Amino acid sequence: MPRAVILTGGNTGDMKRRLQQAQQLINEHVGAVLRCSHRYTSAPWGFSAPDAPDFSNQVLEVTTELAPESLLDALQAIERTLGRDRDAERRERERTGQPYASRTIDLDLLFYDDAVIDTPRLRVPHPQIAEREFVLVPLCEILRAKRHPVTGKTPVEMLDELRNRTKNDD
């Protein structure tokens, strides 16, 4: 059975409770949750709003019988169930000119086995894994030896490279 790696996160409301609800709904509608990282807190990434709360993120590994695009549909349905309003987020991005906005929940498909998928709706592996410490830290916790199917790098190697680039930029 395929294994999917999902990043859960958000930064508005009771995030501890919402991430627990997301995990429960994923377990019910996507497949069995095999492993989950601790929750990690980080500053908003990709947008600067002085009053934006920190994000809380967690990585889950699940088994699923769903095909990749069906899995995406299921994850987006769970987001809606948990209160995500993409139209409101779009309006906020337009108002502020920022590429991202605060959100109640975000479920990103990071990996689907070792598949490489590039369609108009879905890109797997997630194209920004190597640029996001808030993804790599929890990923290192539960899947530190997993190899990225395109680059061949592990989460540990990607995190080291990201931190070295960030340190050299300072």
Buried (B, 14 or more C-beta within 10 A) or exposed (E): EBBBBBBBBBBBBEBEEBBBBBBEBBEEBBBEBEEBBEBBEBEBBEBEEEEBBEBBBBBBBBEBEBEBEEBBEBBEBBBEEBBBEEEEBEEBBEEEEBEBBBBBBBBBBBBBEBEEBEEEEBEBBBEEBBBBBBBBBBBBBBBEEBEBBEEEBBBBBBBBBBEEEEEEEE
